[in-house]
């Protein structure tokens, strides 16, 4: 069972545009970060043209049926500084490196080169709960709280609130592998928001079942966001990014194209998308 799950955020249900907030001390410094994936046996357009190294050729000799090693440059020289009090949207087309960058900032994916400096404890909403399907929902709340860095006594104090939020009732006494996908998602979401992190990262959003629970989930996201020092939000919805963020970073093919005021960046990205669409249909953007 995967610990990562996603829900579409309805931008119309979000609060009005997030006001500019006082900027505090730097919390994250991303310095010329590159992330390269190595795919064995694949051939895509991003394959590096450099002559394979001796090590690469040696590996290929041991994998005669797998073909060459393909290098995919997911992130290419991205640098930025995030401050306390900022809410930053990361936008871009599919495959632009948004989620990869977020995972690197969260400490889940080491950069191939470059550095990520973090002040505080980051949390990638929805993936940091270390759950075990064979254990009961109640035991998994304890595991998730401990994995989030809370002391055991604090986890015990917060468990009733997490259980109430998940709305699982007596099913909390059953193993998670007996849950429906919706029940498991509700519990995962409740556990992932058990603490108020210094740095909150929301990848897309969360999918947790019916409309009533989605509304409650959005309210919890807003609560966590208000209490977090720095927030990153990845979404394909420009409207949601405008409402939740004061700053945006536009990625394209792993490179940072633009970084600045959320409206300016969103407008530029929207114009780029429209221009591409018009070019594909043989028309000219106004």
C-alpha positions in Angstrom: 0.0 0.0 0.0 1.5 3.3 -1.1 1.8 6.1 1.4 1.3 8.7 -1.3 -2.1 9.8 -2.3 -3.6 12.7 -4.1 -6.9 14.7 -4.2 -7.9 17.5 -6.5 -8.3 20.9 -4.8 -11.4 22.9 -5.8 -9.9 26.4 -6.1 -13.4 28.0 -5.5 -13.4 26.5 -2.0 -10.2 28.2 -1.0 -10.0 31.5 0.8 -9.4 34.7 -1.1 -5.9 35.5 -2.5 -3.3 35.1 0.2 -2.0 38.6 1.2 1.7 39.4 1.2 3.2 38.5 4.6 6.2 39.8 6.4 9.3 37.9 5.2 11.4 36.4 8.0 14.8 34.6 8.0 15.8 32.2 5.3 14.5 28.7 6.0 15.6 26.9 2.7 18.5 27.5 0.4 18.6 25.5 -2.8 22.0 26.0 -4.4 22.5 25.0 -8.0 20.7 21.6 -7.6 20.9 19.0 -10.3 19.0 15.7 -10.1 19.7 13.0 -12.7 17.9 9.7 -12.9 19.6 6.7 -14.4 17.3 4.4 -16.3 18.7 1.0 -17.4 17.7 0.0 -20.9 15.7 3.0 -21.7 16.0 5.3 -24.8 14.4 8.7 -24.6 15.1 12.0 -26.1 16.9 13.3 -23.0 19.6 10.6 -23.2 23.0 12.2 -22.6 25.2 12.5 -25.7 28.4 12.3 -23.7 30.7 9.3 -24.3 29.8 6.7 -21.6 32.3 6.5 -18.7 34.3 3.4 -17.9 32.0 2.6 -15.0 28.9 3.0 -17.2 30.4 0.7 -19.9 31.3 -1.9 -17.2 27.7 -1.8 -15.9 26.3 -2.2 -19.4 28.6 -5.3 -20.0 26.9 -6.9 -17.0 23.4 -6.2 -18.4 23.7 -7.3 -22.0 19.9 -7.5 -22.6 19.0 -4.3 -20.9 20.5 -1.8 -23.4 22.4 1.4 -22.5 21.9 3.5 -19.4 19.7 6.6 -20.1 20.4 9.7 -18.0 17.3 11.9 -17.4 18.0 15.4 -16.2 15.0 15.9 -14.0 16.3 19.1 -12.3 19.0 21.3 -13.9 20.7 24.0 -11.9 17.8 25.2 -9.8 18.6 27.8 -7.1 16.4 29.8 -4.8 16.0 31.0 -1.2 12.8 30.6 0.7 12.0 32.6 3.8 9.8 32.2 6.9 6.3 33.4 6.2 6.4 32.7 2.5 3.9 30.5 0.6 5.5 29.4 -2.7 3.7 27.7 -5.5 5.7 25.5 -7.9 4.1 25.4 -11.4 4.9 23.8 -14.7 3.8 21.2 -17.2 3.8 17.4 -16.5 7.4 16.2 -16.4 8.9 19.6 -15.6 10.4 18.4 -12.3 7.9 19.9 -9.7 7.5 16.8 -7.6 11.2 15.9 -7.9 12.2 19.3 -6.6 9.8 19.0 -3.7 11.1 15.6 -2.7 14.6 16.9 -2.8 13.7 19.9 -0.5 11.9 17.4 1.8 15.1 15.4 2.1 13.6 12.3 0.4 15.8 12.5 -2.7 19.5 13.4 -2.6 20.7 15.8 -5.3 23.1 14.5 -7.9 25.0 17.8 -7.4 24.4 21.1 -5.6 23.2 21.6 -2.0 19.9 22.0 -0.1 20.1 23.8 3.2 17.1 23.6 5.5 16.4 25.4 8.8 13.6 23.4 10.5 11.8 20.2 10.0 10.2 19.7 6.6 7.0 17.6 6.0 5.7 16.5 2.6 2.0 16.2 3.2 0.7 12.7 2.6 4.0 10.7 2.2 5.7 11.1 5.6 3.4 8.7 7.5 5.3 5.4 8.0 2.3 3.1 8.0 2.1 -0.7 8.2 -1.0 -2.3 6.6 -1.0 -5.3 8.9 -1.3 -3.2 12.0 -4.5 -1.6 13.3 -5.5 2.0 12.4 -4.9 2.9 16.1 -1.4 1.5 16.1 -0.6 3.2 12.8 -1.6 6.6 14.3 1.1 6.0 16.9 3.6 5.0 14.3 2.8 8.0 12.1 3.1 10.4 15.1 6.5 8.9 16.1 7.7 9.1 12.5 6.7 12.8 12.4 9.1 13.3 15.3 6.6 13.7 18.2 7.5 12.3 21.6 5.4 9.3 22.7 3.4 11.3 25.3 2.5 13.9 22.7 1.3 11.2 20.3 -0.9 9.8 23.0 -2.4 13.2 23.7 -3.1 13.8 20.0 -4.4 10.3 19.1 -8.1 11.0 20.0 -8.2 14.1 17.8 -6.6 12.2 14.9 -9.0 9.3 15.3 -12.0 11.6 15.4 -10.8 13.5 12.3 -10.4 10.2 10.3 -14.1 9.2 11.1 -13.3 5.5 11.3 -15.0 4.7 14.6 -14.6 1.0 15.6 -12.7 0.3 12.4 -9.6 1.8 14.1 -9.3 -1.5 15.9 -9.0 -3.4 12.6 -5.8 -3.8 10.5 -5.4 -1.2 7.8 -5.3 -3.9 5.1 -9.0 -4.5 5.7 -9.9 -0.9 5.0 -11.4 0.4 1.7 -9.2 2.8 -0.2 -11.2 5.7 1.0 -10.9 4.7 4.7 -7.2 4.3 4.3 -6.8 7.6 2.6 -8.7 9.4 5.4 -6.5 7.8 8.0 -3.3 8.7 6.1 -4.4 12.3 5.7 -5.3 12.6 9.4 -1.9 11.1 10.4 0.0 13.3 8.0 -1.3 16.4 9.7 -0.8 15.3 13.2 1.9 17.9 13.8 2.5 21.5 12.7 5.8 21.4 10.7 8.2 24.2 10.2 8.2 23.7 6.5 5.0 22.3 4.8 5.0 20.8 1.3 1.8 19.9 -0.4 2.2 17.9 -3.6 -0.9 18.5 -5.7 -3.4 18.0 -2.9 -5.2 15.1 -1.3 -8.0 12.8 -2.2 -9.9 11.6 0.8 -13.3 10.5 -0.3 -16.6 12.3 -0.2 -17.3 16.0 -0.5 -17.9 16.6 3.3 -14.5 15.1 4.1 -12.8 16.9 1.3 -14.1 20.2 2.8 -12.8 19.2 6.2 -9.4 18.3 4.6 -9.2 21.7 3.0 -9.8 23.3 6.3 -7.1 21.2 7.9 -4.7 22.1 5.1 -5.4 25.8 5.7 -4.8 25.4 9.5 -1.5 23.6 8.9 -0.5 26.2 6.3 -1.3 29.1 8.6 0.9 27.5 11.3 3.8 26.5 9.1 6.8 28.8 8.7 7.2 28.2 5.0 4.8 26.5 2.6 5.4 24.9 -0.8 2.4 24.1 -3.0 2.6 22.1 -6.2 -0.5 22.2 -8.4 -1.7 22.3 -12.0 -4.4 24.8 -11.0 -3.1 28.3 -11.4 -6.2 29.6 -9.6 -5.4 27.5 -6.6 -1.8 28.7 -6.6 -2.8 32.3 -6.9 -5.1 31.9 -3.9 -2.7 29.9 -1.7 0.6 31.5 -2.5 2.4 34.9 -2.5 5.3 33.7 -4.7 5.7 31.2 -7.5 8.5 29.3 -9.2 7.9 28.2 -12.8 9.8 25.0 -13.9 10.2 23.8 -17.4 12.2 20.7 -18.3 13.9 20.8 -14.9 15.0 24.4 -15.2 13.6 27.5 -13.3 12.2 29.8 -15.9 10.8 32.4 -13.6 10.7 33.1 -9.8 8.7 36.0 -8.3 5.3 37.4 -7.5 2.7 34.7 -7.9 0.5 36.8 -10.2 3.3 37.8 -12.5 4.7 34.2 -12.8 1.2 32.7 -13.2 0.4 35.2 -16.0 3.6 34.5 -17.8 3.1 30.7 -17.5 -0.5 31.0 -18.7 0.6 33.0 -21.7 3.2 30.4 -22.5 0.7 27.6 -22.3 -1.8 29.5 -24.5 1.0 30.3 -27.1 2.0 26.6 -27.3 -1.6 25.6 -27.7 -2.1 28.2 -30.5 1.1 27.1 -32.2 -0.1 23.5 -32.2 -3.4 24.5 -33.9 -1.8 26.9 -36.3 -3.3 30.0 -34.8 -1.6 33.0 -33.2 -2.2 34.1 -29.6 -3.6 37.6 -29.1 
